[in-house]
């Protein structure tokens, strides 16, 4: 990993920097709903996450959550969103953020961690595979309402 990177627990005050990173990844503005989701998520009791800092600036983030039993799962960890500023990608920031989150989950007695990725998001699929993820026994289902 690149030198000069520090990892700390995420704070609600980090939302504007997280939004900026997400917008630089997407190369477009995020919706107000996305911002509200991030803000709301960080206020939840079950929410957790970390940011990567370089020179005092947030350059990466990971937001997770502990979900209780349901849909055939025992208590489990979930990665809701992860992002690294495009200029900082490829140096291990995403991996170290994930490892910090995994360590937290493990201390909480959680052994299974889940996330969802679009089937056509090759870069994200590669990232998650590189940090040890594999297919789960679940099928992601969707119903579109008109």
N, C-alpha and C positions, 0 to 999 in steps of 0.2 A: 504494500500500500504506500501511497505517496506520503512523504514526510510532511509534518506540519498540520496533519488532520487530527482534530480532536472530536470525540463523540460525547454527547451529553443527552440527557433526557429532554424530550420535546416539551415545549411550553406553548400555551395559547398565543403568546406574543410572537411566535415564529410563523404564524399563518401567512403574513404578507410575503415573507421570503419563500415559503413553501409554494404559494401561488405563483410567484415569479419563476420558480424552477419548473413547475408544471407547465406554465405558458411557454417557457423556452423549449421544453421537450416537445410539446404539441405544435409549437410555432403558430399559436393563436391564443386569444384570450380565453380563459376558462369562464364558465357561466357563473352567475351569481349563486345558483344552486350548488355548484361544486364548492365555492367558497363557504357557503352556509354549511355544507356537509362537513368540510374540514373543521370549521369552527365548532360545530355541534359535536363532532366526534371527539374532539380534544377536551370537551367538557364532561364527557361520560366517565363514570366511575371505572368502567371496564377498559377504557381507552388507554393506550400506552404507545410509546414510540420514542424514537431517537433522531437527532439531527447530527450531521457531520459539519464541522466548522473548519474553515481554512482562512486564516487571517481575520478571524472574528466574524466572517460571513458564513451564512448557512449555504452549503454547496450540495447537500443531499439530505434526504429524510426517509424515514420508514414509519408507518402508522399501523399498529396492530390492535387486536382486541381479543379478549378472552370471552369465548361463548360457552354458555352452559349447555347441558345435555339437550339434544333434540335431533330429529330426523335420523335416529339410529347412531348418533355420535355421543360419546362421553364428552366431558369438558375438553375443549380444544382451543388452540391458538389459531388466529387468522391474521393474515397480512392483508390489510385493506388497500394500501397504496404505498408505493415506493418510488422514489425519483432521485436522480442525480443530475445536476446541471450538465448539459451536453459537453461543455468545455472540460468537465472533470470526469467524464465517463472513461472507463477502461483502466482505471488505476486501483480498483479494489474497494472503492467507497461503498458501493451497494452491498458487497460481500460482508464488509465489517459491520455495517448497519444491521444486516440480517443476522449475523452471528451474535451481536449484542441482544437483539430481540429473542433469538433462540435461547440464549443463556437465561434471560428473564423467564421465558416460558418454562424452561427446565426447572428452575428454582421453585416455580409455582406448581410443579408436579405434572405439567402438561407434556405429553409425549408426541401428540399428533398436531401438526400445523398444516393449515389449508390456505389456499388462495384461489383466485379465479383469474384466468388470462384468456384474452381473445385468441381463438384458434389461429388467426392470421398474424398475430404479433410475434413474429419470429425472434426478435431481439429479446423480448420479455421471456418467451419460452426458453431460449438459450440461457438467459440469466438464471431462471429458476432451476433449470436442469443442472447448471454448474454449481448451485449451492445445495444440491441434493434432493430436489423435488422430483416426483414421478407422478404418473397418473394416479388418481384416487379411484375408489370404487363407486364414486358418484357420477351421475350424468347431470350436466347443467341443463335445466329445462326452462323454456320461455313460452309465454303466451302473450301475443300482441293484442291490445284492446284498441278498437277503432274509436 
